[in-house]
């Protein structure tokens, strides 16, 4: 269902184009009762991204990372955030980019990957659409140290953990990253359910 005929953009102002792009848009939206309402919203455009859960079904293990995230820190989270490998697409196809991102962050050379869904992670203000992947790995697929790209400020620790322990870390609050929770729950339902 298209809603393009229910949106009339009046003005777009770029507020910042420093790290990513922050815009203020004034528009009219046609409500369900047919009336038009004038609204103003700020949108943060950082591009689209991809995330992947590397999993070993034989050993019931997954690969996760730990890294510093300033926005989480400034919001009271005083620890490294536990996450799945992820990154922006940078004009590449999602599957191509997630293979490179997995290698950069974890050191694992990923074979077959499968996109399982995509989602808008914070649609009230962020334009990003995130593509979610899963990919099998074996211990011998680790061909590098990982850790990310230092010049981009990445300082990523990599670890393997059993799926049951990872799920328990969601319950305990040790894992708080949305994309990671979504992929671990997907894995519990579809990859490790037997």
For each residue, the residues with C-beta under 8 A, 3 or more apart:
1:
2: 5
3: 6 7
4: 7
5: 2 30
6: 3 29 30
7: 3 4 27 28 29 30
8: 27 28 36
9: 12 25 26 27
10: 26 27 28 38
11: 25 26
12: 9 23 24 25 26
13: 23 24 25
14: 17 21 22 23
15: 22 23 24 42
16: 19 21 22
17: 14 21 22
18:
19: 16 46
20: 44 45 46 47
21: 14 16 17 44 45 46
22: 14 15 16 17 42 43 44 45
23: 12 13 14 15 42 43 45
24: 12 13 15 40 41 42
25: 9 11 12 13 40 41 42 43
26: 9 10 11 12 38 39 40
27: 7 8 9 10 38 39 40 41
28: 7 8 10 36 37 38 39
29: 6 7 36 37 39
30: 5 6 7 34 35 36 37
31: 34 35 36 37
32:
33:
34: 30 31
35: 30 31
36: 8 28 29 30 31
37: 28 29 30 31
38: 10 26 27 28
39: 26 27 28 29
40: 24 25 26 27
41: 24 25 27 125
42: 15 22 23 24 25 125
43: 22 23 25 125 126 127
44: 20 21 22 125 126 127
45: 20 21 22 23 126 127 128
46: 19 20 21 49 88 126 127 128
47: 20 88 89 90 128
48: 88 89 94 128 129 130 131
49: 46 86 87 88 89 128 129 130 131
50: 86 87 89 94 95 97 98 101 130 131 132 133
51: 84 85 86 98 130 131 132 133 179 180 183
52: 84 85 86 98 101 102 110 113 132 133 134 135 183
53: 62 63 84 133 134 135 183 184 186 187
54: 62 63 84 85 102 106 108 110 134 135 136 137
55: 61 62 63 134 135 136 137 163 187 191 192
56: 59 60 61 62 136 137 138 139 160
57: 60 136 191 192
58:
59: 56
60: 56 57 162 163 164 192
61: 55 56 160 161 162 163
62: 53 54 55 56 160 161 162 163 166 184 187
63: 53 54 55 84 85 106 108 137 158 159 160
64: 82 83 84 158 159 160 161 166 175 180
65: 82 83 84 85 105 106 146 156 157 158 159
66: 80 81 82 83 156 157 159
67: 80 81 83 148 154 155 156 157
68: 73 80 81 155
69: 72 73 77 81
70: 73 74
71: 74 75
72: 69 75 77 81 176
73: 68 69 70 77 78
74: 70 71
75: 71 72
76:
77: 69 72 73 81 176
78: 73
79:
80: 66 67 68 157
81: 66 67 68 69 72 77 176 177
82: 64 65 66 169 174 175 176 177 180
83: 64 65 66 67 86 177 179 180
84: 51 52 53 54 63 64 65 177 179 180 183
85: 51 52 54 63 65 98 101 102 105 106
86: 49 50 51 52 83 98 101 130 179
87: 49 50 90 97 98 101 104 105
88: 46 47 48 49 97
89: 47 48 49 50 92 93 94 97 131
90: 47 87 97
91:
92: 89 96 97 100
93: 89 96 97
94: 48 50 89 97 98 115 131 133
95: 50 98 99 113 115 133
96: 92 93 99 100
97: 50 87 88 89 90 92 93 94 100 101
98: 50 51 52 85 86 87 94 95 101 102 110 113 131 133
99: 95 96 102 103 110 113
100: 92 96 97 103 104
101: 50 52 85 86 87 97 98 104 105
102: 52 54 85 98 99 105 106 108 110 135
103: 99 100 106 107 108 109 110 143 144 146
104: 87 100 101 146 148 149 154
105: 65 85 87 101 102 146 147 148 154 156 158
106: 54 63 65 85 102 103 142 146 156 158
107: 103 142 143 144 145 146 147 158
108: 54 63 102 103 137 141 142 143 146
109: 103 141 142 143 144
110: 52 54 98 99 102 103 113 135 137 141
111: 135 136 137 141
112: 135 136
113: 52 95 98 99 110 133 134 135
114: 133 134 135
115: 94 95 118 131 132 133
116: 132 133 134 183 186 190
117: 132 186
118: 115 129 130 131 132
119: 129 130 132 182
120: 123 126 128 129 130
121: 126 128 130 178 179
122: 125 126 128
123: 120 126
124:
125: 41 42 43 44 122
126: 43 44 45 46 120 121 122 123
127: 43 44 45 46
128: 45 46 47 48 49 120 121 122
129: 48 49 118 119 120
130: 48 49 50 51 86 118 119 120 121 179
131: 48 49 50 51 89 94 98 115 118
132: 50 51 52 115 116 117 118 119 179 182 183 186
133: 50 51 52 53 94 95 98 113 114 115 116
134: 52 53 54 55 113 114 116 183 186 187 191
135: 52 53 54 55 102 110 111 112 113 114
136: 54 55 56 57 111 112
137: 54 55 56 63 108 110 111 141 142
138: 56 141
139: 56 142
140:
141: 108 109 110 111 137 138
142: 106 107 108 109 137 139 146
143: 103 107 108 109
144: 103 107 109
145: 107
146: 65 103 104 105 106 107 108 142 156 158
147: 105 107 150 154 155 156 157 158
148: 67 104 105 152 154 155 156
149: 104 152 154
150: 147 153 154 155
151:
152: 148 149
153: 150
154: 67 104 105 147 148 149 150
155: 67 68 147 148 150
156: 65 66 67 105 106 146 147 148
157: 65 66 67 80 147
158: 63 64 65 105 106 107 146 147
159: 63 64 65 66
160: 56 61 62 63 64
161: 61 62 64 165 166 169
162: 60 61 62 165 166
163: 55 60 61 62 166 167 184 187 188 191 192
164: 60 167 168
165: 161 162 168 169
166: 62 64 161 162 163 169 170 175 184
167: 163 164 170 171 184 185 188
168: 164 165 171 172
169: 82 161 165 166 172 174 175
170: 166 167 173 174 175 181 184 185
171: 167 168
172: 168 169
173: 170 176
174: 82 169 170
175: 64 82 166 169 170 180 181 184
176: 72 77 81 82 173 181
177: 81 82 83 84 180 181
178: 121 181 182
179: 51 83 84 86 121 130 132 182 183
180: 51 64 82 83 84 175 177 183 184
181: 170 175 176 177 178 184 185
182: 119 132 178 179 185 186
183: 51 52 53 84 116 132 134 179 180 186 187
184: 53 62 163 166 167 170 175 180 181 187 188
185: 167 170 181 182 188 189
186: 53 116 117 132 134 182 183 189 190 191
187: 53 55 62 134 163 183 184 190 191 192
188: 163 167 184 185 191 192 193
189: 185 186 193
190: 116 186 187 193
191: 55 57 134 163 186 187 188
192: 55 57 60 163 187 188
193: 188 189 190
194:
